[in-house]
């Protein structure tokens, strides 16, 4: 099945703030982000820096007429991630229940099954996978999952000749979770060779367990680890031990662009706003604000919050904008099939089911072309850098150009 989807754009931007003494900003003075519901022509590019560079790639391709999503897999049990080692002709699909599949053309096979040790319930399950940067010379597949006790586990498994060994598990890190939601999920290697791990604030609501601004907690953070053959070391320059950044509510998906060394974090909001944050991975001492702020608005306290020193998001999306309820972070496009999208970030929302971009000039034709994609759970890329969109209904779509 082929389904056309036209990308919706919000101009991405970084909110500026002055240096010097801390400034207390009343809630009414915290900048309000743009949503499509306000104006389809409004942008915030006049006041902030674009989150991703505008595409500069020249192309001799036929003119780009639009985009379409090509369904490459269907009937899966909740696919949550697509990835592949760079240059690999195959791609790999992780399923929330605990299996990892390989897809090579029309052939699909099972690489690893750890469902016997995964709690697959609600926001828990197999959450993300990442191949070692030197794979297959370094044959490790890193896996982030929820174990049967409800704890977050980061492990490495050996994968040799396309077959993973469930008995080879080397547990790098186990983090106790006080609740079953906000477990985060994403793991990805950066161009610095370090493994980045997203962990939510521990669940409940309103930062119930006070982890968001606790530098001694691993929850509500992005960790940055240096894997070793027998475990890991804390990467140099981290804020606190294993912690690279704090102040996150539930970073279900982030994306590290290997080309420009940025990390784009889509942080799931509380009641009213979803947000996208962009920073350099060479930055340190990062605090993304939760629960002081929810996106660009004061949260705790509800007025008069001190935003000095916080990394404010480049984009917020209000609940009620096209059904938005829980942002699904995406990827930066670096593939070959659509050079017009080079450097563009794509994202969605679990309830909204749209596909939107940061850094590309196009319009929202989703409704005209059939409406929402589905419950978009994740994005991914194959070994050629092409982008995939995954839905909770069990489909995997590839983003293709229409020329």
Helices and strands as residue ranges (DSSP letters): E 2-4, E 8-9, G 27-29, E 66-73, E 79-83, E 91-95, E 99-104, E 107-113, G 115-117, E 126-131, E 140-146, E 152-160, E 163-164, G 166-168, E 170-175, E 187-189, E 195-199, E 221-228, E 231-234, E 243-246, E 253-257, E 262-267, E 273-280, E 286-287, E 293-294, E 297-298, E 315-318, E 327-332, G 339-341, E 345-349, E 356-358, G 367-369, E 376-381, E 387-391, E 396-402
